[in-house]
Amino acid sequence: MYLFGSPDSEQKKQNNWRRKLDKFVAANKQELAALAWGLFQERGEESDDILGIDIAGTPRFVYCKKEAVEELNRQVKSHIQEILGVLNAHKPEKEVAILAIGEGEIKLILFEIDPAPPDCFELAAADVDTLIDRLEKQMAEYIKA
């Protein structure tokens, strides 16, 4: 027997945004790398802000304060300690790290790309605002589908 609203169907619903986001990332790695590098350049090396995607409502790019992620880790009894470790070791000139935030869940998007993010930014031949606008529109289409 299949019960609507059962924990299994809720789990499938929650996994759904993650699968759609994975497809979006796979299809847009070069532009995501360009955006991540452009935003890193704007914020500077001293910034502790973490690039994120807020999935609630219309998906959009956001910044997460490192302190907020550390506090979340304390609240969940260090269950996301590995994510913090990856973010602390992140090398923006070689890889892309984005923290996706869904309802009651987070997902780390991490990938290396060839060409490297600085080269992706040059190849994109677009400014950060243009990249954000383009990628947010595409992301919304993937998540809605």
Phi and psi in degrees as a GROMACS rama.xvg file:
@    title "Ramachandran Plot"
@    xaxis  label "Phi"
@    yaxis  label "Psi"
@TYPE xy
-111.322  122.923  TYR-2
-104.023  124.477  LEU-3
-67.0735  139.8  PHE-4
79.6989  7.12282  GLY-5
-70.9019  163.823  SER-6
-55.2946  -34.1339  PRO-7
-63.3929  -43.8592  ASP-8
-70.4212  -33.3678  SER-9
-65.2129  -40.4989  GLU-10
-63.2959  -42.287  GLN-11
-63.3616  -40.5842  LYS-12
-62.0871  -43.294  LYS-13
-67.7217  -36.8783  GLN-14
-70.5518  -23.9398  ASN-15
-58.2317  -47.401  ASN-16
-64.7408  -33.3394  TRP-17
-67.8332  -42.0507  ARG-18
-64.605  -42.7812  ARG-19
-64.5362  -39.5147  LYS-20
-65.2916  -39.9362  LEU-21
-58.4368  -42.0945  ASP-22
-65.3893  -41.9166  LYS-23
-61.0425  -46.1011  PHE-24
-62.2307  -45.4565  VAL-25
-59.4872  -36.902  ALA-26
-81.4962  -13.6322  ALA-27
-132.358  28.4886  ASN-28
-57.9807  -44.4099  LYS-29
-65.6714  -43.3179  GLN-30
-69.5307  -36.1665  GLU-31
-63.5361  -40.4577  LEU-32
-63.8956  -41.2952  ALA-33
-61.9148  -45.6802  ALA-34
-63.3256  -46.8644  LEU-35
-58.7481  -42.2472  ALA-36
-68.6453  -43.2967  TRP-37
-60.9217  -42.7544  GLY-38
-68.5335  -37.106  LEU-39
-60.7386  -42.3597  PHE-40
-64.8767  -39.1776  GLN-41
-66.4614  -42.2647  GLU-42
-78.0036  -31.8856  ARG-43
90.4398  159.441  GLY-44
-66.5483  -23.3656  GLU-45
-79.7723  -13.0048  GLU-46
-71.3223  135.615  SER-47
-95.8978  3.11964  ASP-48
-66.1144  143.608  ASP-49
-110.521  129.894  ILE-50
-68.0828  131.947  LEU-51
-136.124  168.562  GLY-52
-126.448  122.597  ILE-53
-93.3018  115.618  ASP-54
-84.5764  -21.2628  ILE-55
-60.8214  133.654  ALA-56
67.1337  -129.367  GLY-57
-85.2862  120.519  THR-58
-58.0784  137.323  PRO-59
-150.371  157.142  ARG-60
-80.7388  138.84  PHE-61
-139.958  169.248  VAL-62
-108.746  138.566  TYR-63
-110.562  132.491  CYS-64
-71.5985  134.364  LYS-65
-56.7737  -39.0277  LYS-66
-61.3283  -35.8208  GLU-67
-67.5371  -39.8515  ALA-68
-68.2892  -38.566  VAL-69
-63.6728  -39.9224  GLU-70
-65.5036  -41.86  GLU-71
-58.7487  -42.0526  LEU-72
-59.4837  -41.2319  ASN-73
-64.231  -41.0801  ARG-74
-66.5504  -29.7528  GLN-75
-102.009  24.5325  VAL-76
54.4967  46.6761  LYS-77
65.1429  24.5129  SER-78
-72.167  -16.103  HIS-79
-113.282  23.997  ILE-80
-58.0407  -39.4253  GLN-81
-62.6035  -39.4045  GLU-82
-62.642  -43.4439  ILE-83
-60.7295  -41.2363  LEU-84
-61.2385  -43.3237  GLY-85
-63.9529  -44.1351  VAL-86
-65.0257  -37.3549  LEU-87
-67.1457  -31.7607  ASN-88
-92.6808  -0.19964  ALA-89
-57.2728  132.374  HIS-90
-112.639  95.1738  LYS-91
-59.8758  -24.0826  PRO-92
-76.8353  -10.7691  GLU-93
-120.001  -27.2779  LYS-94
-143.386  164.401  GLU-95
-111.969  131.619  VAL-96
-130.185  122.362  ALA-97
-134.645  135.021  ILE-98
-101.328  112.094  LEU-99
-89.632  134.546  ALA-100
-119.386  113.508  ILE-101
-110.373  -173.661  GLY-102
-68.2218  105.411  GLU-103
71.2603  13.0037  GLY-104
-142.83  155.433  GLU-105
-131.039  156.025  ILE-106
-140.739  131.936  LYS-107
-92.1955  126.697  LEU-108
-104.054  119.852  ILE-109
-141.975  125.739  LEU-110
-155.778  151.976  PHE-111
-99.7819  152.363  GLU-112
-142.337  148.412  ILE-113
-122.606  115.951  ASP-114
-73.7871  163.662  PRO-115
-65.2585  158.637  ALA-116
-50.1133  -41.7636  PRO-117
-60.625  -38.0262  PRO-118
-70.6169  -36.1829  ASP-119
-60.7464  -39.6197  CYS-120
-63.7374  -42.9992  PHE-121
-63.7531  -43.7456  GLU-122
-66.2905  -30.1615  LEU-123
-64.8707  -28.5239  ALA-124
49.302  40.9456  ALA-125
-142.757  154.001  ALA-126
-82.9036  170.757  ASP-127
-59.6033  -43.826  VAL-128
-61.4836  -39.866  ASP-129
-65.3768  -43.3996  THR-130
-62.4793  -43.8719  LEU-131
-59.7101  -48.8607  ILE-132
-59.0971  -48.6671  ASP-133
-62.6058  -47.5884  ARG-134
-69.6049  -37.721  LEU-135
-64.7051  -38.1958  GLU-136
-64.3037  -45.6705  LYS-137
-65.0607  -40.9992  GLN-138
-62.232  -42.26  MET-139
-60.466  -39.9038  ALA-140
-63.7583  -42.8909  GLU-141
-64.6651  -44.6564  TYR-142
-70.0717  -36.692  ILE-143
-69.8427  -32.0386  LYS-144
